[in-house]
Amino acid sequence: MQALTERRAILGWIGAASATALIAGCGGSEESTTTSGTVTTGGGSNGLCLVDPTETNGPYPSDGSNRANGSTSNILTQTGVIRQDLRTSFGAYTGTATGVELQLTITIVNVNDGCSPLEGYVVYLWHCDAIGQYSIYDLPSENYLRGVGISDSNGEVVFTTIVPGCYPGRFPHTHFEIFESETTATHYDNRLLVSQMVVPETVCEEVYNNASGYGQSASNLSRVSIASDNVFADNSSDEIAMQTPELSGNITNGYTGTVEIGIRV
């Protein structure tokens, strides 16, 4: 797959904490341990209460903002897009994405109210497959690794997906958009936030070097870092901490993790 050039979107608003240093690797200043094949990463919000930085939605969003294979692509309007397990295509498509399982709990919080949880808000999550390809665009007969979730009374949305691969020019990441409600979660223009999450480097290294099916991900990862990534490089250390889920697990049993997304309401 060709190397991608994504330009960072203009920041809508940034949290009050200032930068101390850029994190050179996804683990960066976070503590991480590897014991008997189990990887645990520090991360999540790290006790911070910040607005997540705005990032580009990239070239493969399927949120009504661009075209795929000759027509406007918007998975948000399709029946079945609200789901927890993103690994299988839905609707007219039946394929399943292979890769190491990742169960991610996302908590949406209101920075204007001490990071209290927000109920009824919507997360649209998408990312590439194990070899760096995106459904709908690179794979027009699949729509897996995309889905919408609605936050519960704890502000939580849970997705089951896979650890994404690493393609040339980008540090491993996932994309997401936040909407106020299911009613408004139908087009990019209605978003409250568009941003990206970092996949922790220790997890990437463990998966890419030991799990099958990840193609050139290990080699691609060796040539990129947070500091060189064209999206994350200009973020502060606190912003990177907010954007990095805390994960634990291994390639046999999969990984579980949590991350907090801060918005202003």
Helices and strands as residue ranges (DSSP letters): E 32-35, E 38-41, E 63-68, E 71-74, G 75-77, E 101-110, G 111-113, E 116-117, E 122-126, E 146-150, E 156-162, E 173-179, G 188-190, E 193-198, H 201-210, H 217-221, H 237-243, E 246-250, E 254-263
